[in-house]
Every structure is written in C-alpha cells, then in structure tokens.
Amino acid sequence: MDKEIQTVDDYIAGFPEEIQGKLKSLRQTIKENAPAAIESMAYGMPAYKTNNKPLVYFGGFDRHIGFYATPTGHEKFKDKLSGYIQGKGSVQFPLDASLPLDLIAEIVRFRVTENQQK
C-alpha cells in the first residue's frame, strides 16, 4: 500500500473519476446497510468491521472492482453472483458494467447479521 494512502478518501482519490464514482457508490451502499461499521484501511484497501469482526472489503483494479465478503457472504449468494468471476471469498465486478448495488446491499446486511450472531 502506498504510504500516502491512510484513509478511504485517499484511496478513492487515487483512481480516475469514472472509477471513483463507482467506488463512492459502493462505499455509500456499505455505509447505508452497515451504519455501525467501522471503516478503515486493511490489506491496502477499504475495510469494514462490525462487532470487532471483518465485515467486507473492496478494491479498485484496472478492469474490475473487487468485493470481499469473506467466504460465507459469497457462498450464501453464489447463485446471484454466478454471472461474475469469483474466488473463494471474492467477486469481481467489471468496470464496464453497472455495480449490482442492491445485491451488494443484501450481502452486507447478511454479513452484519452474521457478525452479530458469532
């Protein structure tokens, strides 16, 4: 991670304007659906925690936005995420398509509930 990047605002500002817009929308969706989440930087990307446990992360890349809701968040929504490239705990949303903000909101709410139950 660049030593100058210490906040999520710094992180987002480092991207071209069109990508900044998508990252800001994703950030707002997370905040609206997890209002008690603590925002920070971790692993070189924006990170959110609830109940002192990781909630979700996101990161901007050349061709996609990565969204990380831990393996449980992705497993629960595997059918709805099936149109996207995925890893065990990640999904890639292409930059040339709209972000599925309703789905992201649903995943974030699921993770909030999950963190409350652990």
C-alpha positions in Angstrom: 0.0 0.0 0.0 1.2 3.5 -0.8 2.3 5.2 2.4 0.4 8.3 1.5 -2.9 6.3 1.5 -4.2 6.3 5.0 -7.9 6.8 4.6 -10.6 5.5 2.3 -10.9 9.0 0.9 -7.2 9.0 -0.1 -7.7 5.5 -1.6 -10.6 6.5 -3.8 -8.9 9.8 -4.8 -6.1 7.7 -6.4 -8.4 6.4 -9.2 -9.7 8.0 -12.4 -13.0 9.9 -11.9 -15.2 7.3 -13.5 -13.9 4.6 -11.2 -14.1 7.0 -8.2 -17.8 7.3 -8.8 -18.3 3.5 -8.7 -16.1 3.2 -5.6 -18.0 6.0 -3.9 -21.3 4.3 -4.7 -20.1 1.0 -3.3 -18.8 2.8 -0.1 -22.1 4.5 0.3 -24.0 1.3 -0.1 -21.9 -0.4 2.6 -22.4 2.6 5.0 -26.1 2.6 4.4 -26.5 -1.1 5.1 -24.0 -1.3 7.9 -24.3 2.1 9.7 -22.4 0.9 12.8 -19.5 -0.5 10.7 -16.0 0.9 11.5 -14.3 2.0 8.3 -10.5 1.6 7.9 -7.8 0.5 5.5 -6.6 -3.1 5.6 -4.6 -5.2 3.1 -4.2 -2.0 1.1 -8.0 -1.5 0.6 -11.1 -0.1 2.3 -12.2 -2.4 5.1 -15.3 -2.5 7.3 -15.8 -4.2 10.7 -18.8 -4.8 12.9 -18.6 -6.3 16.4 -14.8 -6.3 16.0 -15.0 -8.8 13.2 -14.3 -8.3 9.5 -17.4 -7.4 7.5 -16.5 -6.6 3.9 -13.6 -5.1 1.9 -13.4 -3.6 -1.6 -10.7 -2.7 -4.0 -10.3 -1.0 -7.4 -8.3 -2.6 -10.2 -7.6 -1.9 -13.8 -10.7 -3.8 -15.2 -12.9 -4.5 -12.1 -13.8 -3.7 -8.6 -13.1 -6.5 -6.2 -15.6 -7.1 -3.4 -14.7 -9.4 -0.5 -17.4 -10.5 1.9 -15.5 -13.4 3.3 -16.3 -16.9 2.1 -19.6 -17.1 3.9 -21.0 -14.0 2.2 -20.1 -15.3 -1.2 -21.3 -18.8 -0.5 -24.7 -17.6 0.6 -25.2 -15.6 -2.6 -23.4 -17.9 -5.0 -26.4 -18.2 -7.4 -26.9 -14.4 -7.6 -23.1 -13.9 -8.1 -22.8 -16.6 -10.7 -22.5 -14.2 -13.6 -19.3 -12.7 -12.1 -15.7 -14.0 -11.8 -15.3 -15.3 -8.3 -12.8 -16.7 -5.9 -13.4 -18.4 -2.5 -14.1 -15.1 -0.8 -14.1 -12.6 -3.6 -16.1 -11.4 -6.6 -15.1 -9.2 -9.5 -17.5 -6.5 -10.8 -16.3 -5.4 -14.3 -15.7 -1.7 -14.6 -17.7 -1.6 -17.9 -20.9 -2.6 -16.2 -23.1 -1.1 -13.5 -22.4 -2.3 -10.0 -25.2 -4.5 -8.6 -25.8 -2.2 -5.6 -29.0 -3.9 -4.5 -27.2 -7.3 -4.3 -24.2 -5.7 -2.6 -26.6 -4.2 0.0 -28.2 -7.6 0.5 -24.8 -9.2 1.1 -23.7 -6.5 3.5 -26.9 -6.9 5.6 -26.3 -10.7 5.6 -22.8 -10.2 6.9 -23.9 -7.7 9.6 -26.4 -10.2 10.9 -23.8 -13.0 10.7 -21.3 -10.9 12.7 -24.0 -10.2 15.4 -24.6 -14.0 15.8 -21.0 -15.0 16.2 
